[in-house]
Amino acid sequence: MTEQLYLDDSTVREFEATVERTVSDDRVVLDRTHFYPEGGGQPADHGTIRTDDGREWHVVDVQKHDGIHHYLEPGAGVDGDGADALPEAGATVTGELDWERRYSHMRYHTAQHLLSALLLDEFDAETTGNQVRDYKATLDCAYERFEEDDLRRIEDRMNELVDDARPVEWYVLDRETAEDELDPERTRLALLPDSITEIRIVEVGGVGDDEPFDRTACAGTHVSNTEEIGEVTVTGRETKGSEEERLTFELA
């Protein structure tokens, strides 16, 4: 099973790995990876994989199946004389992330944590879904309707949280401890299969001696301080059904 290095350190841009196997004619499974597979509302990382002999492939998608599958397309140094075959099992490769794309996802995903906690605290609105993009994010929540004053209030509060420069950290708790210590409305651990016994927690810290602003289960990638998020602009709202709203926001 692929070692998911991005869970421990989301700042690594380049790494070495060994090809465990090829799948079909367009993807490989590595023994370890910093490429994030699509999931939890966060898109897959893109980038390149290259061998020591100069062959290179574009990583155009990453999905978690029986291992983490890296979908490849021919890149620099790949010709039409058979050299476009995928790197063979056992080969050492260097993976390099499209860092601009990844870092954007990290900023947006961390901002989504702030927004989810804010909406639950101040509007009693539970998050029901979210989707991060390179240039915007959407969040669905259980709420009847936000008015213009609400949107301004949310935007102002989000930027206050960003300016607080709150630390963001992630760690693992055993499931029993997580269920005993954490707010079930925030973590929603009941939605996870019983087979998952260790829970990765993402925590947005408090200010000074305050309690953490948010602690929730999440396997995504995040920035280490809210000030990295940048200025938040709430760009609109949309009704998505009976008592469900969708908010859209962008980061400067």
RARAQUI-V98272 format. One record per residue. SS is DSSP state (hx for helix, st for strand, lp for the rest). PHI is phi in whole degrees, 0 to 359 (none if undefined). Layout:
<<SS/PHI> <SS/PHI>>
This chain:
<<lp/none> <lp/298> <st/286> <st/268> <hx/294> <hx/295> <hx/291> <lp/268> <lp/221> <lp/270> <lp/262> <lp/287> <lp/256> <st/218> <st/205> <st/252> <st/207> <st/245> <st/287> <st/280> <st/191> <st/261> <st/230> <lp/56> <lp/244> <lp/220> <st/208> <st/230> <st/249> <st/259> <lp/285> <st/204> <st/203> <lp/254> <lp/284> <lp/277> <lp/278> <lp/307> <st/166> <lp/64> <lp/84> <st/254> <lp/292> <lp/291> <lp/289> <lp/241> <st/160> <st/222> <st/233> <st/222> <st/256> <lp/295> <lp/272> <lp/97> <lp/287> <st/214> <st/231> <st/277> <st/273> <st/252> <st/195> <st/220> <st/226> <st/266> <lp/232> <lp/271> <lp/104> <st/260> <st/269> <st/258> <st/275> <st/242> <st/233> <st/304> <lp/227> <lp/298> <lp/80> <lp/253> <lp/246> <lp/265> <lp/257> <lp/98> <lp/284> <lp/275> <lp/298> <lp/295> <lp/301> <lp/284> <lp/303> <lp/95> <lp/289> <st/273> <st/231> <st/249> <st/258> <st/230> <st/281> <lp/287> <hx/291> <hx/301> <hx/294> <hx/300> <hx/295> <hx/299> <hx/299> <hx/298> <hx/294> <hx/294> <hx/294> <hx/294> <hx/299> <hx/297> <hx/298> <hx/300> <hx/294> <hx/299> <hx/293> <hx/298> <hx/295> <hx/290> <hx/292> <hx/256> <hx/233> <lp/52> <lp/249> <lp/276> <st/292> <st/246> <st/180> <st/204> <st/214> <st/265> <lp/233> <lp/293> <lp/234> <lp/194> <st/216> <st/237> <st/223> <st/261> <st/214> <lp/278> <lp/203> <lp/290> <lp/191> <lp/269> <lp/263> <hx/301> <hx/297> <hx/296> <hx/297> <hx/295> <hx/297> <hx/297> <hx/299> <hx/298> <hx/292> <hx/300> <hx/290> <hx/296> <hx/295> <hx/297> <hx/293> <lp/295> <lp/53> <lp/283> <st/290> <st/236> <st/222> <st/221> <st/200> <st/249> <st/239> <st/292> <hx/300> <hx/299> <hx/296> <hx/299> <hx/293> <hx/284> <hx/260> <lp/257> <lp/289> <hx/296> <hx/293> <hx/274> <hx/279> <lp/52> <hx/296> <hx/299> <hx/280> <lp/275> <lp/301> <lp/298> <lp/292> <lp/277> <lp/254> <st/239> <st/245> <st/277> <st/252> <st/252> <st/239> <st/260> <lp/289> <lp/273> <lp/254> <lp/65> <lp/267> <lp/295> <lp/294> <lp/307> <lp/289> <st/205> <st/221> <st/212> <st/285> <lp/196> <lp/250> <lp/272> <lp/250> <lp/216> <lp/283> <lp/265> <st/206> <hx/297> <hx/296> <hx/289> <hx/296> <lp/86> <lp/292> <st/257> <st/238> <st/279> <st/264> <st/167> <st/222> <st/206> <st/284> <st/245> <st/143> <lp/296> <lp/57> <st/223> <st/240> <st/242> <st/256> <st/241> <st/220> <st/230> <st/245> <lp/282>>
